[in-house]
Amino acid sequence: MIKKDRYALPVLMMFLLFFVLAFATNLNGPFGKILKEQFEFNNMQSQLGTMIFFLSYLFMGIPSSGLIRIRGYKKSAIIALIIASIATLGIYLVGVIALQDPVRFKDLAIYLYLACNFILGAAMCILNNVVNPMLNVLGTKKGANQRLNFGGALNSLGGTLAPAIGGMVIGAAAANEISISAANPLLFIALGIFISVGVGLFFVNIPEPNIVSNKKDINEKYSALSFVHLRYGIIALFFYVGMEVTIPNIAFLYMTDPISKTGLAIDSNIAGVLVGTYWLLMLFGRLIGGMLGKIFSSRQMLVTVSSIASLLLVLAIFIPETVLVKAPTLTSSLRIEFFQVPLSIMLLVLIGLFTSVMWPCIFNLAVDGLGKYTNQGSGLFMTMAVGGGVIPLLHGQIADMIGFQNSYFVPFVAAVIILFFGLKGSKNVNTNIPV
């Protein structure tokens, strides 16, 4: 008789991979500020690292599935962690090169940084294709949703720590010069996480689920894209990932630049903690969403949270920057202190509570009724994470043109598109297709 506790260690390793995913992804927040300062980038250019990171999902979504079919889930995850470690060391070397001759090696450092970030994004794409199906099968079907929610909670924890630590690193470097090399402590922490999780994964026995080929029958009349609601769902996911990433990324830049109408420039450490709070609220939102998921349908939840997010974005755009509130933040000396920040920024931070449950709601609605086409539809979703790179880049350009506060109409449009999907686009109008 097989004991249920045989899954305890494998599930724990998948949880740790969830943490790794968010930590690595959210390094782009503080690094946006670093690129802006070291290379004298504007707001749009500061998001190039984020753009390149998520662009890799577009190229690696399908190849990563092929790697898993050939090597299996465990080996693919270890390969991804090795690649992530190499990419992190590459970013460290970029910092060394940039210090040798900042003027002469500027272009080389920029291109190498972007190349390393693309490689890091590719590694995270592979991990994404590993953790979700593995948590779905490691244990009982009844407990799959609970495992995914706990994994999502650790994902949010990783997302909380990366900008918070990054803010402390930038704050400490501000007295001298903000540069990639000044972020070495952050890179070493990331490298330590990748190596330790990879070593742990190597020694843990991971039961491999059966891998089903996604090849389409040559005589098959339909495909996943034959479903209109799936096509709308893919668009909604593109804008969701973009909105989730761009709100905190641009907020970090917003806070650390002198705020136009108040002259208030928020310390990088405080800004990092506030951005980390956005991801922390996502953690709480996912835990709450897991409990409410038994009461409310995915459509009800998506319509509710996208409506509230839209409202908060409108308020954040139109409330004057001179309206200040006191926000609790954790200082570098690990003390909780209250600092004055614009109310509009606090509203942006609060949106994290409502973006938290959008991904599973969009996914569930988009693949509902697909039957045998579900796997094919799921594979298309991973490529649409590229929205996490495109939207922040666009948002940064708009911020350069009309200012930070007004630029938040970009994620507002994304929230409205998600709301449309929840209200209308998610309805299956292709029930005649045999599944």
N, C-alpha and C positions, 0 to 999 in steps of 0.2 A: 504493500500500500504506500502511495506517495504522500509524503507529509506536505502540508501547505506551507510550512516554514522554509521549504527549499527555495521559495521565491523571495524570501526576505532580503538577502544580499543583492540579488539581481535588481530588484525593485529599488533598493537604496542606491545602487549605481546609476540607474536611470534618473532618479531624483537629482543626483549630483550632476549628471549631464545636463539636466534642465537648468540647474544653477549656472553651469559653465556657459550655456547658450546666452543667457541674459547678461552675464557679466561681460563676456566678450563683445556682444552687440552694443552695449551701452558705454563701452570705452569711447565710442565715437562722439558722445556728448562733450566731455572735457577736452578731447583732442580737437574738436572744432574750435574751441577757444585758443588752444595752443597753436594751431595752424594760422589762425587769424593774427595772433601776436607775432609769431616768429617770422612768417613769410609775408606779413602785411597784406593779408587777404581781406576782401570784403566779406559780407555776410553770406553771399551765395557761394563764393569760393571756399569758405570755411566748412561747407557741407559736402565738399567733393569726396572726402573720406567716407562719409555715410553713403553717398551715392554709389561709389565703387564697391563698398562692402555689400550692399543689397543687389547691385547689378550682377554679382556672382551667382545669386539665386536664380536669375533668369537663365544663365548658361549651365548651372550645375544641377538644377532641379531634376531633369531627366537622367543625366549621367550618374548622379548619386544613387538613383534607384537601381541603375545597372550595376554599380559597384556592390550594392547590398545583395543583389541576386547572385553575383559571382563569389563574393567573399563572406557573405553572411553579416548579421547585425553587429556582433561583437567585434570582429576584425575590422569592419568598416568604421566603427566608433573609435577604435584604437588608431587606425590610420588617420582619421580626422583630427585626433588630439595631437598626433605627431606633426601633422601639417600645420596645425594652429601654433604649436611650439616653435616651429621653424619660422613662421610668419612673425611671431612676437619677437624672436631674436633678430629678425630682419628689421623690424621697426626700431629696435635698440641700436642696430648698426647705422640706421638712417640718422639717428640723433648724433652718433659719433662723427659721421661724415659731415653733417651740417655744421658741427663746431669747428672743424678743421679750417674751413674758409667759407664763412657764411654767404659771401657774395658769389664766389666762383662756383661753389657746389650747390647753390640754391635750387636750380632746376633739377639737378640730379637727385637731390634729397626729396623733392616733391614727388617726382615720378616713382622713385623707389618706395616711398611711403604708400602711394596709391597702389602700387603693385602688391606690396605686402598686405595691404588691407583687403584687396581682392582675394588673395589667397586665404586670408583669415575668414572672410565671408564664405568662401567655398567650403572650408572645413566646417563652419557652423551649419551650412546647408545640409551637409552629410549627416551631422548629428541630429538635425531636425527630422530627417527622414528615418532616423533610428529610434528616437525616444518615444514618439507618439504611438507607432504600432506596437512597440515592445511593451509599453505600459498598458496597452489595450489587451495583451494576451498573457502577461505574466501574472496569473492568478485567475480568479473566477470572473465570469462576464459581469456578474452583478456588481463587483467591486471596481470595474474598469473606470467608471466615471469618477469615483472617489480617488483612485490613484492618479488620474489625470489632473484632478483639482489640486491634490497635494503637490504634484509636480509643478503645476502652474504657480502655486504659492512660493515654492523654492525658486522658480524662475523669476518671480517678482522680487524676491529677496536679493538675488544676484543683480537684478536691475537697479535695486535701491543702493547697493554698496558701491557699484562702479562709479556713478557720478559723485557720490558723497566723498569717496576716497580721492577721486580725481580733483574735486574742488579743494580739498585740503592740500593736495600736492601743488596745485596751481597757486593757491594762496601763499604757501610757503616759498614758492619760487618768485612771487611777484616782487619781493624786495630786491631781487637781482635781475633775472631775465627769464621770462616764460619761454620755454623751448621744449622740444621733444626729449632731449636728454634730461631735463628737469623732471620729466614724468617717469624716469627709470624705476622708482619704487612701485608705481602702478603696473609697469610692464613686468617687473619681477614677480609681483603678486599673481598676475595673470599666468605667467610662465609656470610658477609653482603649482597653481591650481591645475593647469593642463597636464603637467607631468605626474602629479600625485594621483589624480583621477585616472589617468591612463595606466599607471602601474597597478592601481587597485583593480581596475577593470580586467587587466591581463590575468590576475590570479583568481578571479571570481568566475565560477562556472555559470554561464548564461544560457538557459534553454533557448534554442532557436526555433521560432515559429516557422511553419511551412511557408515558403516564398512562392507565390503564384505569379506566373508570367502575365504581363499586361498586353501581350501581343493581341492584335485585333484580327478576328476571323476575316479572311479575304472576301467572303461573301456577306459579311455583316453590312446591313443597310444603314444602321444607325450608329451613333457614337455618343459619348457623354455630352459633346457640344451640340447635339440635336435638341437638348433640353434648354429652353429659353431661360428658365429660372437659374440654371447652373451658370449660364453666360452672365446674367445679372449678378450672380453671387461672386464670380471671379472679379468683376469690376468693383463690386463692393469691398472685396478683400484687399484689392490694390489700394483703394482709398483708405481703408481702415488701417493697414500697416503704416501708410504714409502719415495719417493723422496721429497715430499712437507715438510715432518716432519724432515727428516735427514739433509737436507741442512742447516737450521738454527740451529738445535740442536748441530750438530758437529761443526758448525762455532763458536758458543759461546765458546766451549771448546778450539777450535783452537786459538781464539783471546786472551783468558785469560791465555793460557800457553805461555812461552817464545817462539817466533817464531824462529825456528832453525837457519836460515841463517842470520837473522837480529838482533837477541837478543831482539827483540821488544816484550814486554808483554803489551797488551792493558788492560786498567782499566775495571773492570767488569761493571761499569756504562756505559761506552762508548760502550762496547760489547753488553750490553742489548739494548741500543738504536739502534745500527746497526742491530741487529737481529729483533727488532721491526720494523725497516724500511723495512725489507723483507716482513713482514705481511702488512705494510702500502701500499707497492707497489702492493700487492695482492688486496687491496681495490680499488686502482685506476684501476688495470687491470680488475676487475670485472665490474666496472662502464663503462669502455671503451668497454669491451666485450659485455655488454648489448646493447650498441648502434650499434656496428659492427655486432651483431648477425642478424640484419635485412638485411645486405648486403652480408655477407659471410656465407657459410654453416658450419655446425659443423666439417665436414671433413677438409675443407680448413683451418679453424681456428686451429684445433688440429695439422695438419701437420706443419703449420707455427710456432706455439709456441713451439712445441717439437723439431723442427729443430733448432730454435734459442737457446733454453735451452741447447741442446746438444753442440752447438758451444761454448756457454759461459762456460760450464763445461770443455771442452777441453782447452780453454784459461786459465781458473782458475788453471788447473793442470800444465800447461807447462810454464806459465809466471813466471819468477823468483820472489821469495819472496822479493828480494831486491828492486823490482820496487814498489815505494810507491806513494800514492796519498793523497791529503788532503780531508778528509770527514767531512761534517758538522754534529755535534752531539749536543744533548741537555744535558747539565750538570745537576748535582743534584741541583745547584743553579738556574736552569731554564734559563740558558743563552746558546745561540748558539755559540759554539766554533768549530774551525777546528783542527782536529788531523790527524797525519800521520798514514795510515794503508796500508798494501799491496794491490796492485791493484787486486790481485787474490781474496781477500776477498770481495772487492766491487763488483766484477763480480758475486760472489755467492749471494750477497744481491740483485743484479739486477734481478736475475732469478725469484724472487717472482712476478715480473710483468707478467711473461709468464706462471707460474704454475697456475695463478689465474683462468683461464678459462678452464683448462683441465678437471676438474670433470664434468661439465655439458656437455661438448663435448663428453667425453667418454660415459657418461650415455645415451645421446640422440642417439648416433650411435649404442650402444650395444642393446638397446631395440627397435630400429627401425624395424618395420615389425613383431613384436611379437604378436600384436593383443591381444587376450584373455590371452596370457601368460605373458603380461607385468608386472602385479602385482607380479607374481611368480619370474620373473627375477629381479625385483626391490628388493625383499627381500634378494636375494643372494648377492646383492651389499654391504649391510651393514656389512655382516660378513667379507668381504674382506678388511675392514678398518684395519684389523689386520696387514696389510703390514706396517702401521705406527709404529708398534712396532718391527717387524722382521727386516726391512731394517736398521733402526738406530742402532740396536744391532749388526748386521753384519758390518755396517760401522764403528762402534766404535772398533770392533775387528781388522778390517783391518788397522785402524788408529794406533792402538797399534803396529802393525807389520811393517808398511811401512811409517808411518808418516801421518800427517793430510792432507797435500796438495795432495799427491799421492792417498790417500784413496778416493778422490772424483770421482774416476772411478766407484764407486758403484752407485751413483745417475746417472752417465752418462749412464751406462748400462740400468737403469730404463727408462731414457729419450729415448733411442734408441728403447726399447720395445714398448713404447707409440707411437713413430713415426711409427713403423711397423704396429701397430694397425690402425693408421690413414690412412696409405697408402694402406694396403691390408687386414688386419684382420677384418676390420669393414664392409666389403662387405657381404651382406646377400646372401649366397649360398643355402639357404633352402627355397626358395620361393614356393616349392611344398607342404610345410606343411600348412594345412588349419588352418587359424587363426580367 
